[in-house]
Amino acid sequence: MIDRAFAEGDRSMSQWQVGNVKITRVIEMEVAGGSRFILPDATREAVLPIEWLAPHFMDEKGNLIMSIHALVIETPDRKIVVDTCIGNDKERSIPAWSHLSLPFIEDLTRAGYPPESIDTVLCTHLHVDHVGWNTSLVDGEWVPTFTNARYLIAHSEYEYWDAESDGDEFGDIMTDSVRPVFDAGLVDLIDVNHQVCDEVQLEPTPGHTPGHVSVHIRSEGEEALITGDCIHHSCQIARTEWTSSADYDQSQARQTRETLLGEYSDGPVLIIGTHFATPTAGYFRRTADGFWFDVGQTTL
């Protein structure tokens, strides 16, 4: 498996090769210090003793570093975007995420994937930072960004959030980022273990949301797993009991996290974290009393 940056000093995107599948990460934003509302147990005092988090996932003061990015899976005959970040021009309750004007689509195009080239958009779940670029604002209307793509959403995920859409914030998310692709006839509601293509299959990882999925890639004897938000930050690898304030079912989310760690630790599967900062990918490893995340063999 090979990881490379697109250019010296360019942290906006990176790539991994898994068999004959190429996975490209395109960053919308990467920030330090703004994630404690998501992981309230991850105080500076609590994370500083987890020394392996530095320098990639924690700064010298104990601020967590997190990324919001999309991952493009390119197989010999498919181009699949996994999660579409926050998006531009949208009113959001988090000020730093509201009315963005970022060059995400330009970066995606620069990586070799203009929107019209994408045939599938896969949402691991329907939270605000995973559906934003489903749509774009054109002449005052929210329209699908990826006009040639089928948008894949788990049945159970959509049914839950559709019932919750009377709430102010999620109603806005449904209105500007989900319903327009339904109205355009571009959505396929799928099972949580759906086989997308020969190389790509969904893996149910519930708890963060009811229909949350991870994405398993297999090709030519190599494997990778895109986590989604069942592990928000790599600190939860060391502290599986640290739950997210955004988890639908915190007990189930912890159980899912511990199951993944038990299944994939010390194995050959490359783990790509949906919110893990650069270098983003690595391997789960066991310790005497838990787990850690080894990125040493994934970067050049």
Secondary structure, DSSP 8 states (H G I E B T S, - for coil): -EEEESSTT--SEEEEEETTEEEEEEEEEEEES--TTT-TT--HHHHTT-GGGTTTTB-TTS-BEEEEEEEEEE-SS-EEEE---S-SS---SSGGGSS----HHHHHHHTT--GGG--EEE-SS-SGGGTGGGEEEETTEEEES-TT-EEEEEHHHHHHHHHTTTSHHHHHHIIIIIHHHHHTT-EEEE-TT-EEETTEEEEE--SSSTT-EEEEEEETTEEEEE-GGGSSSTHHHH-TT---TT-SSHHHHHHHHHHHHHHHTTSS-EEE-SSB-TT-EEEEEEETTEEEEE-TTT--
